[in-house]
């Protein structure tokens, strides 16, 4: 009888230890993957901030050549100000609605900058300005970085979300309060192919 109790106790301890190892391993992996998502988000914020830092210099350069294009310049300034007022903390990545608002504000900034560059095409002296060319090159590079970092963020979010949905990770994730991460989506305008007419 005493031997049966020892065996039963040994089995219970072994099951409890195995459960603790599975729970601990899943939790540690969730933490690591969530930090990967947070790191990717920080890089997204970093490149968007780089773009925002370039905007005042670009606006001032264009302003010197195209003083009567006030509406276009004001749209860029307003888009930048709107982004500056937004909450871009890491809570954005847990809320698809907040991320969509952030993405919409960034789309408005992209649109305003595109219009500004179209205006610049109308001023040959501005297009030839070394300062403007340098800023334009930096802006193009920054836009490419934004695309790369958004892709990396989506990959990290996908990895985290897939890991959270697997068993037994789903149990640990729910128990410990881990939430799925939101994704960057394609802009609405990207769904419609542009019409080319000759």
Secondary structure, DSSP 8 states (H G I E B T S, - for coil): -HHHHHHHHHHHHHHHHHHHHHHHHHHHHHHHHHHHHHHHHHHHHHHHHHHHHHHHHHHHHHHHH-TT-HHHHHHHHHHHHHHHHS--SGGGGG-HHHHHHHHHHHHHHHHHHHHHHHHHHT-HHHHH-HHHHHHHHHHHHHHHHHHHHHHHHHHHHHHHHHHHHSTTHHHHHHHHT----------GGGGS------
